């Protein structure tokens, strides 16, 4: 009985450690995960960036081409102006690239 309790405790610790490791490196896992597909996500800069070592990091909520809400992270070398629209190429929480677009270039299912 004691062995079973120890085995369950060790198994529980392994699960918690794996979940913590995944949470800490989620972008890296998403980048190489074959189950996630790349998709375009449209965001508007509506929150200030967090500056870190001459990079500006953003965590925003955006929408894919059919209007489904997505949370994305990305960084830029410049502080982007509030109200700027961006088109991101994302895979899970990993952002491969981004480009600035106009409001007219937003898909019909996307609006703020």
N, CA, C and O atoms as CSV, one atom per row, in Angstrom:
chain,resi,resn,atom,element,x,y,z
A,1,UNK,N,N,0.814,-1.194,0.000
A,1,UNK,CA,C,0.000,0.000,0.000
A,1,UNK,C,C,0.858,1.259,0.000
A,1,UNK,O,O,0.549,2.243,-0.672
A,2,UNK,N,N,1.946,1.206,0.771
A,2,UNK,CA,C,2.842,2.346,0.849
A,2,UNK,C,C,3.483,2.632,-0.516
A,2,UNK,O,O,3.672,3.786,-0.902
A,3,UNK,N,N,3.809,1.560,-1.228
A,3,UNK,CA,C,4.419,1.711,-2.552
A,3,UNK,C,C,3.454,2.372,-3.529
A,3,UNK,O,O,3.873,3.172,-4.365
A,4,UNK,N,N,2.186,2.050,-3.434
A,4,UNK,CA,C,1.178,2.636,-4.314
A,4,UNK,C,C,1.054,4.135,-4.049
A,4,UNK,O,O,0.972,4.926,-4.988
A,5,UNK,N,N,1.039,4.522,-2.795
A,5,UNK,CA,C,0.942,5.944,-2.434
A,5,UNK,C,C,2.163,6.699,-2.945
A,5,UNK,O,O,2.034,7.794,-3.492
A,6,UNK,N,N,3.340,6.122,-2.769
A,6,UNK,CA,C,4.570,6.767,-3.257
A,6,UNK,C,C,4.543,6.867,-4.775
A,6,UNK,O,O,4.928,7.897,-5.327
A,7,UNK,N,N,4.103,5.833,-5.451
A,7,UNK,CA,C,4.020,5.838,-6.912
A,7,UNK,C,C,3.049,6.914,-7.403
A,7,UNK,O,O,3.347,7.628,-8.361
A,8,UNK,N,N,1.898,7.030,-6.758
A,8,UNK,CA,C,0.912,8.049,-7.132
A,8,UNK,C,C,1.477,9.449,-6.880
A,8,UNK,O,O,1.283,10.343,-7.703
A,9,UNK,N,N,2.162,9.652,-5.775
A,9,UNK,CA,C,2.754,10.951,-5.456
A,9,UNK,C,C,3.825,11.332,-6.477
A,9,UNK,O,O,3.873,12.472,-6.937
A,10,UNK,N,N,4.676,10.378,-6.827
A,10,UNK,CA,C,5.720,10.654,-7.825
A,10,UNK,C,C,5.089,10.967,-9.179
A,10,UNK,O,O,5.512,11.898,-9.865
A,11,UNK,N,N,4.083,10.193,-9.560
A,11,UNK,CA,C,3.392,10.441,-10.823
A,11,UNK,C,C,2.753,11.832,-10.831
A,11,UNK,O,O,2.815,12.539,-11.837
A,12,UNK,N,N,2.142,12.221,-9.717
A,12,UNK,CA,C,1.545,13.555,-9.604
A,12,UNK,C,C,2.588,14.656,-9.730
A,12,UNK,O,O,2.342,15.665,-10.392
A,13,UNK,N,N,3.737,14.480,-9.112
A,13,UNK,CA,C,4.819,15.467,-9.217
A,13,UNK,C,C,5.336,15.583,-10.650
A,13,UNK,O,O,5.632,16.683,-11.118
A,14,UNK,N,N,5.442,14.468,-11.335
A,14,UNK,CA,C,5.893,14.487,-12.730
A,14,UNK,C,C,4.893,15.256,-13.591
A,14,UNK,O,O,5.298,16.043,-14.447
A,15,UNK,N,N,3.603,15.041,-13.380
A,15,UNK,CA,C,2.567,15.750,-14.143
A,15,UNK,C,C,2.635,17.249,-13.872
A,15,UNK,O,O,2.573,18.049,-14.805
A,16,UNK,N,N,2.764,17.637,-12.604
A,16,UNK,CA,C,2.848,19.059,-12.252
A,16,UNK,C,C,4.102,19.688,-12.848
A,16,UNK,O,O,4.047,20.808,-13.357
A,17,UNK,N,N,5.227,18.987,-12.792
A,17,UNK,CA,C,6.472,19.512,-13.365
A,17,UNK,C,C,6.356,19.669,-14.877
A,17,UNK,O,O,6.815,20.665,-15.436
A,18,UNK,N,N,5.745,18.690,-15.542
A,18,UNK,CA,C,5.573,18.768,-16.999
A,18,UNK,C,C,4.658,19.931,-17.373
A,18,UNK,O,O,4.922,20.640,-18.344
A,19,UNK,N,N,3.591,20.129,-16.615
A,19,UNK,CA,C,2.676,21.240,-16.888
A,19,UNK,C,C,3.375,22.578,-16.686
A,19,UNK,O,O,3.177,23.500,-17.477
A,20,UNK,N,N,4.181,22.700,-15.649
A,20,UNK,CA,C,4.943,23.930,-15.413
A,20,UNK,C,C,5.954,24.190,-16.518
A,20,UNK,O,O,6.118,25.326,-16.962
A,21,UNK,N,N,6.625,23.147,-16.957
A,21,UNK,CA,C,7.594,23.277,-18.043
A,21,UNK,C,C,6.897,23.720,-19.327
A,21,UNK,O,O,7.405,24.581,-20.046
A,22,UNK,N,N,5.732,23.131,-19.618
A,22,UNK,CA,C,4.974,23.519,-20.813
A,22,UNK,C,C,4.529,24.971,-20.729
A,22,UNK,O,O,4.626,25.704,-21.713
A,23,UNK,N,N,4.044,25.396,-19.568
A,23,UNK,CA,C,3.587,26.782,-19.404
A,23,UNK,C,C,4.746,27.760,-19.586
A,23,UNK,O,O,4.565,28.833,-20.161
A,24,UNK,N,N,5.918,27.402,-19.107
A,24,UNK,CA,C,7.076,28.292,-19.209
A,24,UNK,C,C,7.595,28.402,-20.647
A,24,UNK,O,O,8.139,29.440,-21.024
A,25,UNK,N,N,7.435,27.361,-21.442
A,25,UNK,CA,C,7.982,27.342,-22.796
A,25,UNK,C,C,6.899,27.112,-23.846
A,25,UNK,O,O,7.151,26.464,-24.862
A,26,UNK,N,N,5.702,27.634,-23.611
A,26,UNK,CA,C,4.557,27.395,-24.490
A,26,UNK,C,C,4.821,27.843,-25.922
A,26,UNK,O,O,4.488,27.121,-26.862
A,27,UNK,N,N,5.409,29.010,-26.104
A,27,UNK,CA,C,5.666,29.496,-27.460
A,27,UNK,C,C,6.582,28.554,-28.226
A,27,UNK,O,O,6.357,28.297,-29.409
A,28,UNK,N,N,7.605,28.040,-27.568
A,28,UNK,CA,C,8.519,27.111,-28.228
A,28,UNK,C,C,7.820,25.808,-28.595
A,28,UNK,O,O,8.041,25.275,-29.683
A,29,UNK,N,N,6.986,25.291,-27.709
A,29,UNK,CA,C,6.228,24.075,-28.016
A,29,UNK,C,C,5.275,24.314,-29.186
A,29,UNK,O,O,5.183,23.490,-30.095
A,30,UNK,N,N,4.564,25.448,-29.159
A,30,UNK,CA,C,3.610,25.744,-30.227
A,30,UNK,C,C,4.309,25.905,-31.572
A,30,UNK,O,O,3.771,25.513,-32.608
A,31,UNK,N,N,5.486,26.470,-31.554
A,31,UNK,CA,C,6.237,26.699,-32.794
A,31,UNK,C,C,6.502,25.397,-33.550
A,31,UNK,O,O,6.420,25.362,-34.777
A,32,UNK,N,N,6.816,24.337,-32.821
A,32,UNK,CA,C,7.186,23.077,-33.455
A,32,UNK,C,C,6.095,22.007,-33.370
A,32,UNK,O,O,6.304,20.878,-33.814
A,33,UNK,N,N,4.945,22.346,-32.811
A,33,UNK,CA,C,3.864,21.382,-32.655
A,33,UNK,C,C,3.198,21.127,-34.010
A,33,UNK,O,O,2.646,22.057,-34.598
A,34,UNK,N,N,3.236,19.896,-34.517
A,34,UNK,CA,C,2.639,19.613,-35.826
A,34,UNK,C,C,1.107,19.635,-35.808
A,34,UNK,O,O,0.479,19.629,-36.867
A,35,UNK,N,N,0.503,19.661,-34.619
A,35,UNK,CA,C,-0.952,19.673,-34.530
A,35,UNK,C,C,-1.536,21.077,-34.707
A,35,UNK,O,O,-2.725,21.214,-34.997
A,36,UNK,N,N,-0.725,22.115,-34.540
A,36,UNK,CA,C,-1.185,23.492,-34.750
A,36,UNK,C,C,-0.903,23.915,-36.179
A,36,UNK,O,O,0.155,23.607,-36.728
A,37,UNK,N,N,-1.845,24.616,-36.776
A,37,UNK,CA,C,-1.653,25.151,-38.120
A,37,UNK,C,C,-1.418,26.652,-38.033
A,37,UNK,O,O,-1.927,27.320,-37.132
A,38,UNK,N,N,-0.647,27.172,-38.972
A,38,UNK,CA,C,-0.452,28.616,-39.036
A,38,UNK,C,C,-1.736,29.269,-39.520
A,38,UNK,O,O,-2.436,28.729,-40.377
A,39,UNK,N,N,-2.038,30.435,-38.964
A,39,UNK,CA,C,-3.195,31.195,-39.412
A,39,UNK,C,C,-2.922,32.676,-39.189
A,39,UNK,O,O,-2.109,33.058,-38.347
A,40,UNK,N,N,-3.614,33.492,-39.957
A,40,UNK,CA,C,-3.484,34.932,-39.780
A,40,UNK,C,C,-4.409,35.387,-38.662
A,40,UNK,O,O,-5.574,34.994,-38.593
A,41,UNK,N,N,-3.863,36.224,-37.790
A,41,UNK,CA,C,-4.614,36.799,-36.678
A,41,UNK,C,C,-4.471,38.314,-36.785
A,41,UNK,O,O,-3.373,38.830,-36.996
A,42,UNK,N,N,-5.573,39.009,-36.639
A,42,UNK,CA,C,-5.592,40.467,-36.776
A,42,UNK,C,C,-5.748,41.082,-35.390
A,42,UNK,O,O,-6.636,40.703,-34.626
A,43,UNK,N,N,-4.877,42.032,-35.077
A,43,UNK,CA,C,-4.900,42.682,-33.769
A,43,UNK,C,C,-4.863,44.195,-33.944
A,43,UNK,O,O,-4.443,44.719,-34.975
A,44,UNK,N,N,-5.315,44.870,-32.905
A,44,UNK,CA,C,-5.171,46.315,-32.831
A,44,UNK,C,C,-4.341,46.594,-31.585
A,44,UNK,O,O,-4.602,46.031,-30.521
A,45,UNK,N,N,-3.350,47.454,-31.712
A,45,UNK,CA,C,-2.534,47.818,-30.559
A,45,UNK,C,C,-3.412,48.686,-29.659
A,45,UNK,O,O,-3.676,49.851,-29.956
A,46,UNK,N,N,-3.858,48.085,-28.547
A,46,UNK,CA,C,-4.721,48.819,-27.625
A,46,UNK,C,C,-4.237,48.710,-26.180
A,46,UNK,O,O,-4.923,49.134,-25.250
A,47,UNK,N,N,-3.055,48.141,-26.008
A,47,UNK,CA,C,-2.431,48.049,-24.695
A,47,UNK,C,C,-0.964,48.427,-24.838
A,47,UNK,O,O,-0.360,48.162,-25.877
A,48,UNK,N,N,-0.380,49.044,-23.809
A,48,UNK,CA,C,1.033,49.414,-23.903
A,48,UNK,C,C,1.938,48.182,-23.901
A,48,UNK,O,O,1.610,47.150,-23.316
A,49,UNK,N,N,3.069,48.314,-24.562
A,49,UNK,CA,C,4.048,47.227,-24.620
A,49,UNK,C,C,4.872,47.201,-23.341
A,49,UNK,O,O,4.970,48.197,-22.623
A,50,UNK,N,N,5.455,46.055,-23.075
A,50,UNK,CA,C,6.409,45.929,-21.976
A,50,UNK,C,C,7.792,45.946,-22.590
A,50,UNK,O,O,8.133,45.091,-23.407
A,51,UNK,N,N,8.591,46.930,-22.189
A,51,UNK,CA,C,9.928,47.069,-22.771
A,51,UNK,C,C,10.917,46.203,-22.009
A,51,UNK,O,O,10.922,46.163,-20.779
A,52,UNK,N,N,11.770,45.498,-22.788
A,52,UNK,CA,C,12.776,44.629,-22.203
A,52,UNK,C,C,13.960,44.544,-23.158
A,52,UNK,O,O,13.844,43.983,-24.247
A,53,UNK,N,N,15.089,45.095,-22.754
A,53,UNK,CA,C,16.319,45.039,-23.540
A,53,UNK,C,C,16.102,45.495,-24.986
A,53,UNK,O,O,16.414,44.762,-25.924
A,54,UNK,N,N,15.572,46.690,-25.158
A,54,UNK,CA,C,15.349,47.315,-26.472
A,54,UNK,C,C,14.359,46.559,-27.352
A,54,UNK,O,O,14.368,46.730,-28.571
A,55,UNK,N,N,13.499,45.719,-26.754
A,55,UNK,CA,C,12.411,45.050,-27.463
A,55,UNK,C,C,11.120,45.430,-26.769
A,55,UNK,O,O,11.093,45.642,-25.557
A,56,UNK,N,N,10.067,45.512,-27.531
A,56,UNK,CA,C,8.752,45.828,-27.000
A,56,UNK,C,C,7.874,44.585,-27.143
A,56,UNK,O,O,7.622,44.115,-28.253
A,57,UNK,N,N,7.417,44.067,-26.021
A,57,UNK,CA,C,6.654,42.817,-26.004
A,57,UNK,C,C,5.172,43.107,-25.818
A,57,UNK,O,O,4.778,43.890,-24.953
A,58,UNK,N,N,4.357,42.457,-26.652
A,58,UNK,CA,C,2.915,42.652,-26.626
A,58,UNK,C,C,2.215,41.336,-26.353
A,58,UNK,O,O,2.631,40.289,-26.849
A,59,UNK,N,N,1.148,41.390,-25.563
A,59,UNK,CA,C,0.229,40.273,-25.352
A,59,UNK,C,C,-1.156,40.837,-25.629
A,59,UNK,O,O,-1.697,41.600,-24.829
A,60,UNK,N,N,-1.720,40.456,-26.763
A,60,UNK,CA,C,-2.981,41.042,-27.199
A,60,UNK,C,C,-3.997,39.971,-27.561
A,60,UNK,O,O,-3.650,38.814,-27.797
A,61,UNK,N,N,-5.241,40.378,-27.598
A,61,UNK,CA,C,-6.310,39.526,-28.089
A,61,UNK,C,C,-6.614,39.958,-29.511
A,61,UNK,O,O,-6.834,41.139,-29.778
A,62,UNK,N,N,-6.624,38.998,-30.421
A,62,UNK,CA,C,-6.909,39.280,-31.820
A,62,UNK,C,C,-7.986,38.345,-32.332
A,62,UNK,O,O,-8.590,37.586,-31.575
A,63,UNK,N,N,-8.211,38.419,-33.639
A,63,UNK,CA,C,-9.250,37.611,-34.274
A,63,UNK,C,C,-8.706,37.013,-35.561
A,63,UNK,O,O,-7.983,37.674,-36.306
A,64,UNK,N,N,-9.062,35.746,-35.819
A,64,UNK,CA,C,-8.643,35.156,-37.090
A,64,UNK,C,C,-9.607,35.612,-38.186
A,64,UNK,O,O,-10.479,36.444,-37.936
A,65,UNK,N,N,-9.458,35.074,-39.395
A,65,UNK,CA,C,-10.223,35.572,-40.537
A,65,UNK,C,C,-11.725,35.338,-40.429
A,65,UNK,O,O,-12.501,36.014,-41.105
A,66,UNK,N,N,-12.152,34.392,-39.590
A,66,UNK,CA,C,-13.588,34.136,-39.426
A,66,UNK,C,C,-14.142,34.777,-38.151
A,66,UNK,O,O,-15.312,34.587,-37.819
A,67,UNK,N,N,-13.307,35.531,-37.441
A,67,UNK,CA,C,-13.757,36.261,-36.262
A,67,UNK,C,C,-13.585,35.539,-34.947
A,67,UNK,O,O,-14.083,36.010,-33.925
A,68,UNK,N,N,-12.884,34.392,-34.934
A,68,UNK,CA,C,-12.648,33.652,-33.694
A,68,UNK,C,C,-11.549,34.351,-32.893
A,68,UNK,O,O,-10.493,34.685,-33.431
A,69,UNK,N,N,-11.810,34.566,-31.609
A,69,UNK,CA,C,-10.869,35.273,-30.753
A,69,UNK,C,C,-9.644,34.417,-30.454
A,69,UNK,O,O,-9.755,33.216,-30.205
A,70,UNK,N,N,-8.471,35.056,-30.483
A,70,UNK,CA,C,-7.195,34.374,-30.207
A,70,UNK,C,C,-6.304,35.281,-29.370
A,70,UNK,O,O,-6.286,36.494,-29.576
A,71,UNK,N,N,-5.569,34.705,-28.434
A,71,UNK,CA,C,-4.570,35.455,-27.672
A,71,UNK,C,C,-3.220,35.221,-28.338
A,71,UNK,O,O,-2.854,34.085,-28.638
A,72,UNK,N,N,-2.487,36.302,-28.566
A,72,UNK,CA,C,-1.196,36.191,-29.227
A,72,UNK,C,C,-0.147,37.011,-28.482
A,72,UNK,O,O,-0.456,37.956,-27.755
A,73,UNK,N,N,1.095,36.613,-28.692
A,73,UNK,CA,C,2.260,37.327,-28.153
A,73,UNK,C,C,3.198,37.601,-29.312
A,73,UNK,O,O,3.354,36.779,-30.216
A,74,UNK,N,N,3.817,38.763,-29.270
A,74,UNK,CA,C,4.847,39.063,-30.252
A,74,UNK,C,C,5.690,40.209,-29.730
A,74,UNK,O,O,5.332,40.855,-28.745
A,75,UNK,N,N,6.812,40.460,-30.391
A,75,UNK,CA,C,7.672,41.562,-29.986
A,75,UNK,C,C,8.065,42.365,-31.219
A,75,UNK,O,O,8.001,41.886,-32.351
A,76,UNK,N,N,8.470,43.589,-30.961
A,76,UNK,CA,C,8.897,44.495,-32.029
A,76,UNK,C,C,10.099,45.286,-31.536
A,76,UNK,O,O,10.322,45.427,-30.333
A,77,UNK,N,N,10.859,45.791,-32.477
A,77,UNK,CA,C,12.018,46.605,-32.106
A,77,UNK,C,C,11.642,48.063,-31.878
A,77,UNK,O,O,12.462,48.852,-31.407
A,78,UNK,N,N,10.395,48.428,-32.211
A,78,UNK,CA,C,9.899,49.788,-31.986
A,78,UNK,C,C,8.608,49.705,-31.174
A,78,UNK,O,O,7.904,48.695,-31.201
A,79,UNK,N,N,8.313,50.780,-30.456
A,79,UNK,CA,C,7.066,50.861,-29.705
A,79,UNK,C,C,5.975,51.263,-30.690
A,79,UNK,O,O,5.985,52.380,-31.207
A,80,UNK,N,N,5.040,50.363,-30.951
A,80,UNK,CA,C,4.000,50.607,-31.945
A,80,UNK,C,C,2.947,51.567,-31.405
A,80,UNK,O,O,2.608,51.535,-30.222
A,81,UNK,N,N,2.448,52.402,-32.270
A,81,UNK,CA,C,1.476,53.425,-31.893
A,81,UNK,C,C,0.129,52.795,-31.549
A,81,UNK,O,O,-0.316,51.858,-32.212
A,82,UNK,N,N,-0.512,53.317,-30.511
A,82,UNK,CA,C,-1.842,52.852,-30.126
A,82,UNK,C,C,-2.812,53.038,-31.295
A,82,UNK,O,O,-2.779,54.064,-31.973
A,83,UNK,N,N,-3.671,52.047,-31.528
A,83,UNK,CA,C,-4.634,52.109,-32.617
A,83,UNK,C,C,-4.131,51.532,-33.925
A,83,UNK,O,O,-4.878,51.499,-34.903
A,84,UNK,N,N,-2.878,51.073,-33.973
A,84,UNK,CA,C,-2.319,50.467,-35.174
A,84,UNK,C,C,-2.885,49.067,-35.361
A,84,UNK,O,O,-2.984,48.301,-34.403
A,85,UNK,N,N,-3.256,48.731,-36.596
A,85,UNK,CA,C,-3.748,47.389,-36.918
A,85,UNK,C,C,-2.600,46.558,-37.471
A,85,UNK,O,O,-1.793,47.041,-38.266
A,86,UNK,N,N,-2.535,45.288,-37.035
A,86,UNK,CA,C,-1.485,44.387,-37.490
A,86,UNK,C,C,-2.093,43.075,-37.967
A,86,UNK,O,O,-3.134,42.631,-37.484
A,87,UNK,N,N,-1.408,42.474,-38.928
A,87,UNK,CA,C,-1.746,41.138,-39.413
A,87,UNK,C,C,-0.593,40.228,-38.993
A,87,UNK,O,O,0.534,40.386,-39.463
A,88,UNK,N,N,-0.883,39.270,-38.101
A,88,UNK,CA,C,0.135,38.379,-37.569
A,88,UNK,C,C,-0.008,36.998,-38.186
A,88,UNK,O,O,-1.124,36.520,-38.390
A,89,UNK,N,N,1.099,36.363,-38.481
A,89,UNK,CA,C,1.087,34.957,-38.872
A,89,UNK,C,C,1.438,34.173,-37.613
A,89,UNK,O,O,2.583,34.187,-37.160
A,90,UNK,N,N,0.426,33.479,-37.044
A,90,UNK,CA,C,0.587,32.825,-35.751
A,90,UNK,C,C,0.381,31.321,-35.865
A,90,UNK,O,O,-0.340,30.828,-36.732
A,91,UNK,N,N,1.038,30.621,-34.964
A,91,UNK,CA,C,0.879,29.165,-34.826
A,91,UNK,C,C,0.785,28.914,-33.328
A,91,UNK,O,O,1.797,28.918,-32.628
A,92,UNK,N,N,-0.439,28.694,-32.836
A,92,UNK,CA,C,-0.635,28.624,-31.391
A,92,UNK,C,C,-0.352,29.993,-30.800
A,92,UNK,O,O,-0.862,30.996,-31.297
A,93,UNK,N,N,0.450,30.050,-29.751
A,93,UNK,CA,C,0.805,31.349,-29.178
A,93,UNK,C,C,2.093,31.911,-29.775
A,93,UNK,O,O,2.516,33.007,-29.407
A,94,UNK,N,N,2.715,31.179,-30.683
A,94,UNK,CA,C,3.943,31.636,-31.350
A,94,UNK,C,C,3.586,32.516,-32.550
A,94,UNK,O,O,2.738,32.147,-33.362
A,95,UNK,N,N,4.225,33.666,-32.658
A,95,UNK,CA,C,4.011,34.558,-33.799
A,95,UNK,C,C,5.239,34.517,-34.693
A,95,UNK,O,O,6.342,34.867,-34.275
A,96,UNK,N,N,5.031,34.085,-35.924
A,96,UNK,CA,C,6.119,33.940,-36.884
A,96,UNK,C,C,6.490,35.284,-37.506
A,96,UNK,O,O,7.672,35.595,-37.654
A,97,UNK,N,N,5.481,36.083,-37.871
A,97,UNK,CA,C,5.754,37.388,-38.481
A,97,UNK,C,C,4.554,38.294,-38.289
A,97,UNK,O,O,3.462,37.832,-37.960
A,98,UNK,N,N,4.759,39.583,-38.496
A,98,UNK,CA,C,3.658,40.536,-38.432
A,98,UNK,C,C,3.908,41.667,-39.414
A,98,UNK,O,O,5.048,41.951,-39.782
A,99,UNK,N,N,2.818,42.309,-39.834
A,99,UNK,CA,C,2.922,43.468,-40.705
A,99,UNK,C,C,1.803,44.443,-40.366
A,99,UNK,O,O,0.714,44.042,-39.956
A,100,UNK,N,N,2.084,45.716,-40.541
A,100,UNK,CA,C,1.103,46.755,-40.283
A,100,UNK,C,C,0.120,46.824,-41.452
A,100,UNK,O,O,0.525,46.742,-42.611
A,101,UNK,N,N,-1.172,46.975,-41.148
A,101,UNK,CA,C,-2.195,47.071,-42.189
A,101,UNK,C,C,-3.126,48.236,-41.861
A,101,UNK,O,O,-3.063,48.802,-40.770
A,102,UNK,N,N,-3.986,48.585,-42.807
A,102,UNK,CA,C,-4.984,49.626,-42.580
A,102,UNK,C,C,-6.289,48.986,-42.131
A,102,UNK,O,O,-6.469,47.776,-42.267
A,103,UNK,N,N,-7.190,49.784,-41.602
A,103,UNK,CA,C,-8.478,49.270,-41.143
A,103,UNK,C,C,-9.275,48.666,-42.296
A,103,UNK,O,O,-10.036,47.720,-42.097
A,104,UNK,N,N,-9.102,49.208,-43.496
A,104,UNK,CA,C,-9.810,48.699,-44.672
A,104,UNK,C,C,-9.347,47.300,-45.066
A,104,UNK,O,O,-10.083,46.581,-45.741
A,105,UNK,N,N,-8.156,46.905,-44.662
A,105,UNK,CA,C,-7.620,45.588,-45.006
A,105,UNK,C,C,-8.072,44.496,-44.038
A,105,UNK,O,O,-7.754,43.325,-44.245
A,106,UNK,N,N,-8.805,44.857,-42.989
A,106,UNK,CA,C,-9.313,43.854,-42.051
A,106,UNK,C,C,-10.387,43.016,-42.715
A,106,UNK,O,O,-11.201,43.560,-43.462
A,107,UNK,N,N,-10.423,41.701,-42.471
A,107,UNK,CA,C,-11.501,40.869,-43.005
A,107,UNK,C,C,-12.855,41.304,-42.436
A,107,UNK,O,O,-12.912,41.950,-41.390
A,108,UNK,N,N,-13.914,40.959,-43.109
A,108,UNK,CA,C,-15.251,41.414,-42.707
A,108,UNK,C,C,-15.666,40.864,-41.333
A,108,UNK,O,O,-16.473,41.496,-40.652
A,109,UNK,N,N,-15.144,39.720,-40.914
A,109,UNK,CA,C,-15.506,39.140,-39.617
A,109,UNK,C,C,-14.755,39.721,-38.446
A,109,UNK,O,O,-14.963,39.298,-37.309
A,110,UNK,N,N,-13.874,40.693,-38.699
A,110,UNK,CA,C,-13.032,41.252,-37.655
A,110,UNK,C,C,-13.385,42.726,-37.449
A,110,UNK,O,O,-13.379,43.517,-38.393
A,111,UNK,N,N,-13.694,43.078,-36.199
A,111,UNK,CA,C,-13.939,44.488,-35.889
A,111,UNK,C,C,-13.702,44.736,-34.403
A,111,UNK,O,O,-13.789,43.824,-33.582
A,112,UNK,N,N,-13.403,45.978,-34.082
A,112,UNK,CA,C,-13.201,46.366,-32.679
A,112,UNK,C,C,-14.252,47.358,-32.299
A,112,UNK,O,O,-14.277,47.825,-31.160
